[in-house]
Amino acid sequence: MASDSGGTPPGPPPGVRILVVGGGYVGMYTALRLQRKLKQRLRSGAAEIVVVTPDPYMTYQPFLPEAAAGSISPRHVVVPLRRVLPHCTILVGEARRIDHSKRTATVTTLATDEEGTGAVEITYDELVLAPGSVSRTLPVPGLAEHGVGFKTIEEAIGLRNHVIEQMDIASATRDPAIRDAALTFVFVGGGYAGVEALAELEDMARYTSRYYHNIKAEDLKWILVEATGRILPEVGESMGRYAVGELRGRNIDVRLDTRLESCEDRIAVLSDGSRFPTRTLVWTAGVKPAPLLAATDLPLNERGRLVCTARLTVDGAEHAWAAGDAAAVPDLTAAEPGRETAPNAQHAVRQAKVLADNLVAAIDGRPLKEYRHSYAGSVASLGLHKGVAHVYGRRLKGYPAWLMHRTYHLSRVPTFNRKARVLAEWTLAGLFKREIVSLGSLEHPRAEFEIAAGKRPRPDDGDCQ
Ligand SMILES: Cc1cc2nc3c(=O)[nH]c(=O)nc-3n(C[C@H](O)[C@H](O)[C@H](O)COP(=O)(O)OP(=O)(O)OC[C@H]3O[C@@H](n4cnc5c(N)ncnc54)[C@H](O)[C@@H]3O)c2cc1C
């Protein structure tokens, strides 16, 4: 049966049906490789690949901080799955339950109503489980009400709009308390997501403040709260220390060995006793496996990751495969036994390759390979022309590290089309001034019409502080 990319829920499997759950790093790269390796079988109907994904695109997460800073447009941070996977069936929806003993997944799609009517059941022969991770929150009072994560393109662009909007609020108000809260930005979590997001946004806001008659860069208060004694563990201790110095040199208040205790009533209370009224609380203090995993009959470890073998099969389950943030894969290169590979893109991409090769080998009755990759190090951007890197034992900082960060990610972002567009944007950004507008109203496109139709009151002047 010829494969269909129209998104219609598939019927009974024609040949071998491979169900890929998740369209992120692992999902997309696995499907890409399977599509290439099974080309003939996909054409003849002897195989079918179905990708279930909540969004019809893969997000290149390392570019989210640059998207938030406005250095890359949002649509260039994502890869359209229908375009790169023309021989797969892309089903936009969310797997809610997997009964692997019956080889069945229950998927809600855009056509599913609140009662769950319209959810589809998909049967499969081989399962690739790659739903990644979600923000790991803690029961901090006020966090659920006032915090925002930094894992999706919507969050990154929403945060950019929000930061600029806070500057507009601060510029417009005569109330010093409102101004102070608007210009205070608290980030919790010193991994690369939090540090890069804070550093890029601070850089953007610093530049933007030039265009405000009553806001100076020094008026903005940026606070990074980190529970351990270091930030950016991925780049090693000395480069982590350098990053702290670099951020503090920009007047960013980096608080190590400190936790967020609460943020009720929009006041961030830290474990060192300090209190910051703020309208911006970004939570990037780690990730946990996607909730879907708890709704399967597959084995999970104590941290909720799927227990996997080094061949990227789910331990003890036949015809089930997993990799990436959701999978506890033994790290065969670690000095101490029992270590798992870390949840990062470096492992996700390489595991996807081995997973796809092993899956095809299993179908063909050939032996499987083990995943083995020693971590090559990491690069992180600390804003325009600033960065830090520790790769293959080499340490770089400042401009060379930033250049390496850009070169590395340009080489990694999928498809030639995306690479060309990102490069063009960076080049143009070097020639012209930075964009400084907030398009926050895009998030409420019907608001103006509802006001005009009398369905919603026009905000009076008192509300616009
Ligand atoms: C801001 C940021 C910056 C980062 N920078 C770096 C970096 O510089 N270097 C690095 O190595 N790593 C980086 N990472 C980490 C890296 O992006 C992740 O480790 C990687 O994306 C993991 O790949 P994955 O396929 O397991 O998960 P993801 O890429 O997150 O993909 C999971 C997919 O599954 C989908 N999904 C979830 N639940 C379901 C469901 N029930 N049904 C169907 N689909 C589902 C999700 O929507 C998503 O599309 C960064 C992460 C962030 C957030």
The ligand as an ORCA input file, in Angstrom:
! r2SCAN-3c Opt
* xyz 0 1
  C      15.740     25.562     25.249
  C      16.459     24.261     25.050
  C      17.757     24.266     24.574
  C      18.435     23.068     24.393
  N      19.714     23.114     23.926
  C      20.397     21.964     23.762
  C      21.737     21.987     23.307
  O      22.296     23.062     23.061
  N      22.379     20.802     23.153
  C      21.765     19.599     23.427
  O      22.401     18.542     23.275
  N      20.500     19.533     23.862
  C      19.790     20.688     24.032
  N      18.504     20.636     24.499
  C      17.885     19.333     24.823
  C      17.342     18.632     23.577
  O      16.569     19.511     22.817
  C      16.537     17.393     23.984
  O      17.375     16.538     24.730
  C      16.019     16.645     22.756
  O      15.034     17.416     22.117
  C      15.420     15.274     23.137
  O      14.890     14.652     22.004
  P      13.556     13.762     22.115
  O      13.228     13.293     20.751
  O      13.720     12.741     23.181
  O      12.442     14.770     22.642
  P      11.809     16.021     21.863
  O      12.719     16.563     20.841
  O      11.316     16.949     22.923
  O      10.571     15.364     21.107
  C       9.494     14.764     21.779
  C       8.275     14.916     20.898
  O       7.244     14.051     21.353
  C       6.030     14.748     21.356
  N       5.111     14.122     22.301
  C       5.072     14.255     23.645
  N       4.063     13.523     24.160
  C       3.460     12.913     23.116
  C       2.347     12.054     23.000
  N       1.643     11.675     24.075
  N       1.991     11.619     21.767
  C       2.683     12.005     20.679
  N       3.746     12.832     20.735
  C       4.129     13.273     21.936
  C       6.438     16.171     21.744
  O       5.451     17.097     21.392
  C       7.720     16.331     20.926
  O       7.421     16.725     19.620
  C      17.799     21.833     24.691
  C      16.476     21.820     25.167
  C      15.805     23.019     25.353
  C      14.383     22.995     25.870
*
